Amino acid sequence: MSTRRSPSLVDLFRAAPAKSSLLTIAPLALALGQLWNGYVNGVSPIVSVGFAVVMVAFSVVAMGHHAAEHRLRRLEAEP
């Protein structure tokens, strides 16, 4: 009987490095880039911080979905 633990980030990066990178690093880089862009160009912090919060939330939800897909694939592969 297998345990019901969720795969770690390391497991996800080993199984699908490109998809994991796109779902974690890319949104976080966009959030940081927008914060920097807003600071340099004098954009309202509400807009920049709001965008950053949405991108971080997207990354968290997308990685949760990716972890569920990975776990499902592992469960279906078990004999």
VENDACOR-V885388 format. One record per residue. N is the residue number from 1. BURIAL is + if it has 16 or more other ideal C-beta (glycine too) atoms within 10 Angstrom, else -. Layout:
# VENDACOR-V885388
N:BURIAL + N:BURIAL
This chain:
# VENDACOR-V885388
1:- + 2:- + 3:- + 4:- + 5:- + 6:- + 7:+ + 8:- + 9:- + 10:- + 11:+ + 12:+ + 13:- + 14:- + 15:- + 16:+ + 17:- + 18:- + 19:+ + 20:+ + 21:- + 22:- + 23:+ + 24:+ + 25:- + 26:- + 27:+ + 28:- + 29:- + 30:+ + 31:+ + 32:- + 33:- + 34:+ + 35:+ + 36:- + 37:- + 38:+ + 39:- + 40:- + 41:- + 42:- + 43:- + 44:- + 45:- + 46:- + 47:- + 48:+ + 49:- + 50:- + 51:+ + 52:+ + 53:- + 54:- + 55:+ + 56:- + 57:- + 58:- + 59:+ + 60:- + 61:- + 62:+ + 63:+ + 64:- + 65:- + 66:+ + 67:+ + 68:- + 69:- + 70:+ + 71:+ + 72:- + 73:- + 74:- + 75:- + 76:- + 77:- + 78:- + 79:-
